[in-house]
């Protein structure tokens, strides 16, 4: 486990409770724009780029989920934040769950969106890593982004699809492949009962990558966790249905706001 200094953007007044946002494989902080706008009215929002994504460094492979969790904790130390709320989507959700299970004193309330405790089938992630290494990210961009948004949203907003594909192709291919291989072995199911932070799991009703059953499986293992299923949303539910997701996040996170750097 080797932590690195990941890139981040801070929005909102410094005196408010902190919430960290960490996103999906192949995304940058820009995917959180609707949430940053809404959450920064109530929180100090720290949106991060996963290692190898956006402006974050690309450390040598391999990576594991413990590395991603350690990156988040190192960021908290750099910011001088003892305790924070955390929101993770997909790969980011996996990192948040790992941190919540192993370092419970660092997290207040957490939300995980469109994620899984075990991403299956493992062979699909190994195959994707190989494809990216041999052919490049543009070879998968269309197929991946098609899973991010509902068909109705893709047809209604082709500019969003084009933006998402461009963002995906901007990711370092070495890091992308390393994160795919991380998902081959990542499995936090046994750790979930140790999570004590109030946890909200948000599923997209039309998510082909991590359907609602994956989020329900998390809720079943985390004491006191609850599930919300968002209609008209695929894998990036936060962009498919931003107003609904924003309301869910504000309600959940504000319920645990404790003031002091929380």
C-alpha positions in Angstrom: 0.0 0.0 0.0 1.6 3.2 -1.2 -0.3 6.5 -1.0 0.3 9.3 -3.5 -0.7 13.0 -3.6 -3.8 13.0 -5.8 -5.1 16.2 -7.4 -8.2 17.9 -6.0 -10.4 21.0 -6.2 -12.0 22.7 -3.2 -15.3 24.6 -3.4 -17.3 26.2 -0.6 -16.6 28.0 2.7 -13.7 26.6 4.8 -15.8 26.7 8.0 -18.4 24.2 6.7 -18.1 20.4 7.2 -16.0 18.8 4.5 -17.2 16.2 1.9 -14.9 14.4 -0.4 -16.1 13.3 -3.9 -14.3 10.5 -5.7 -15.5 9.1 -9.0 -15.7 6.4 -11.6 -13.0 4.7 -13.6 -12.3 6.8 -16.6 -13.7 10.1 -15.1 -12.3 13.3 -13.6 -13.5 15.9 -11.1 -15.7 17.4 -13.9 -18.2 14.6 -13.6 -19.1 16.1 -10.2 -20.1 19.5 -11.4 -23.8 19.3 -10.6 -23.0 18.0 -7.1 -20.3 20.5 -6.4 -22.8 23.3 -7.1 -25.5 21.9 -4.9 -23.3 20.5 -2.1 -21.1 23.6 -1.7 -24.1 25.5 -0.3 -23.9 23.3 2.7 -20.4 21.8 2.7 -16.8 22.4 1.9 -16.5 20.2 -1.2 -13.3 18.5 -2.2 -13.6 16.7 -5.6 -10.6 14.5 -6.4 -9.0 12.8 -9.4 -8.2 9.2 -8.8 -4.6 8.2 -9.3 -3.8 8.3 -13.0 -6.9 10.3 -13.8 -7.2 14.0 -14.6 -4.4 15.9 -13.0 -3.3 13.2 -10.6 0.1 11.5 -11.0 0.5 8.1 -12.6 2.3 5.8 -10.1 3.8 2.5 -11.3 1.3 -0.4 -11.5 -0.1 -2.5 -10.0 -2.7 -0.8 -7.8 -5.1 -2.2 -5.3 -8.2 -0.9 -3.5 -6.1 -0.3 -0.4 -3.9 2.1 -2.4 -7.0 4.2 -3.4 -8.2 4.3 0.2 -4.7 5.4 1.3 -4.7 8.1 -1.3 -7.9 9.5 0.2 -6.6 9.4 3.7 -3.3 11.1 2.7 -5.4 13.8 1.1 -7.3 14.4 4.4 -3.9 14.7 6.1 -2.7 17.2 3.6 -5.9 19.3 4.0 -5.7 19.0 7.8 -9.2 17.3 8.0 -9.5 14.9 10.8 -13.0 13.7 9.8 -15.0 14.0 6.6 -18.1 12.9 4.8 -17.3 10.9 1.6 -19.2 10.2 -1.6 -17.8 7.6 -4.0 -19.2 6.5 -7.4 -18.3 3.1 -8.9 -14.5 2.7 -8.4 -14.6 5.6 -6.0 -17.3 3.9 -4.0 -15.1 0.9 -3.6 -12.3 3.2 -2.2 -14.7 4.9 0.1 -16.0 1.6 1.5 -12.5 0.3 2.0 -11.6 3.5 3.9 -14.8 3.4 6.0 -14.1 -0.2 7.0 -10.5 0.2 7.9 -10.3 3.8 9.2 -13.7 4.5 10.7 -12.5 7.5 12.7 -11.8 9.4 9.5 -15.3 9.2 8.0 -18.6 10.7 9.4 -21.3 9.9 6.8 -20.8 8.1 3.5 -22.7 7.6 0.3 -21.8 5.2 -2.4 -23.3 5.4 -5.9 -23.5 2.9 -8.7 -20.9 0.6 -7.2 -20.3 -2.9 -6.0 -18.4 -4.7 -3.3 -17.1 -7.1 -5.9 -17.0 -6.1 -9.6 -17.8 -9.1 -11.8 -17.0 -10.9 -14.0 -13.3 -10.5 -13.3 -12.4 -11.7 -16.8 -14.1 -8.7 -18.3 -11.8 -6.3 -16.5 -8.7 -8.2 -17.5 -9.9 -8.2 -21.1 -10.6 -4.5 -21.0 -7.1 -3.8 -19.5 -5.5 -5.8 -22.3 -7.6 -4.0 -25.0 -6.6 -0.6 -23.7 -2.9 -1.5 -23.5 -2.9 -2.9 -27.1 -5.4 -0.7 -29.0 -5.9 2.3 -26.8 -8.7 4.0 -24.9 -10.6 5.3 -28.1 -11.3 1.6 -28.9 -13.6 1.3 -25.9 -14.9 4.8 -25.4 -18.2 4.5 -27.2 -19.1 1.2 -25.5 -18.1 2.4 -22.0 -19.9 5.7 -22.3 -23.0 4.0 -23.6 -23.3 2.3 -20.1 -22.8 5.6 -18.3 -26.1 7.2 -19.4 -29.6 6.0 -20.3 -30.4 5.6 -23.9 -33.0 8.4 -23.7 -30.4 10.8 -22.2 -27.8 9.9 -24.8 -30.2 10.6 -27.7 -31.4 13.8 -26.1 -27.9 15.2 -25.3 -25.3 14.0 -27.9 -23.0 16.8 -26.7 -22.8 15.1 -23.2 -21.8 11.8 -24.9 -19.1 13.5 -26.9 -17.8 15.3 -23.8 -17.8 12.0 -21.8 -15.9 10.1 -24.5 -13.3 12.9 -24.8 -12.9 12.9 -21.0 -12.4 9.1 -21.0 -9.8 9.2 -23.7 -7.9 11.8 -21.7 -7.1 9.3 -19.0 -3.6 7.8 -18.9 -4.0 4.4 -20.5 -1.4 2.8 -18.2 -3.4 4.0 -15.1 -6.7 3.0 -16.7 -5.5 -0.5 -17.4 -4.0 -0.7 -13.8 -7.4 0.3 -12.4 -9.1 -2.4 -14.5 -6.8 -5.0 -13.1 -7.5 -3.7 -9.6 -11.1 -4.6 -10.2 -10.2 -8.1 -11.1 -9.3 -8.9 -7.5 -11.0 -6.2 -5.5 -13.5 -7.6 -3.0 -14.6 -5.7 0.2 -17.5 -7.8 1.1 -15.9 -9.3 4.2 -15.0 -5.8 5.4 -18.5 -4.2 5.0 -19.9 -5.3 8.4 -17.1 -3.2 10.1 -18.4 0.0 8.6 -20.0 2.2 11.3 -20.6 5.4 9.3 -24.2 5.9 8.3 -24.2 4.7 4.7 -26.5 5.6 1.8 -26.3 3.4 -1.3 -27.7 4.9 -4.5 -28.4 2.8 -7.5 -29.4 3.7 -11.1 -32.5 1.8 -12.1 -31.1 1.4 -15.6 -27.4 0.8 -14.7 -26.1 -2.2 -16.6 -22.7 -2.1 -14.9 -23.7 -2.2 -11.2 -27.5 -2.8 -11.1 -29.5 -2.2 -8.0 -28.9 -5.7 -6.7 -25.2 -4.9 -6.2 -26.1 -1.9 -4.0 -28.7 -4.0 -2.1 -25.9 -6.5 -1.4 -23.9 -3.7 0.2 -26.8 -2.5 2.2 -27.4 -6.0 3.5 -23.9 -6.1 4.9 -23.5 -2.6 6.4 -25.3 -2.1 9.7 -28.0 0.5 9.3 -27.4 1.3 5.6 -30.2 2.2 3.3 -30.8 2.0 -0.4 -32.2 4.5 -2.9 -33.0 3.5 -6.5 -33.0 6.4 -8.9 -35.3 5.9 -11.9 -34.1 7.1 -15.3 -30.5 6.7 -14.4 -27.7 4.5 -15.6 -24.1 4.1 -14.3 -23.4 7.9 -13.8 -26.6 8.5 -12.0 -25.3 11.8 -10.7 -25.3 13.1 -14.3 -28.4 11.3 -15.5 -30.6 12.6 -12.7 -28.5 15.3 -10.9 -31.4 17.0 -9.1 -32.6 13.7 -7.5 -29.1 12.6 -6.6 -28.3 16.0 -5.1 -31.3 15.9 -2.9 -30.5 12.4 -1.7 -26.9 13.4 -0.9 -27.7 16.7 0.9 -30.4 15.0 3.0 -28.1 12.1 3.9 -24.9 14.1 4.6 -26.6 17.0 6.4 -28.1 14.5 8.8 -24.6 13.8 10.2 -23.0 17.3 9.9 -21.1 17.9 13.1 -19.5 21.2 12.3 -15.8 20.9 13.1 -14.2 19.7 9.8 -16.5 16.8 9.8 
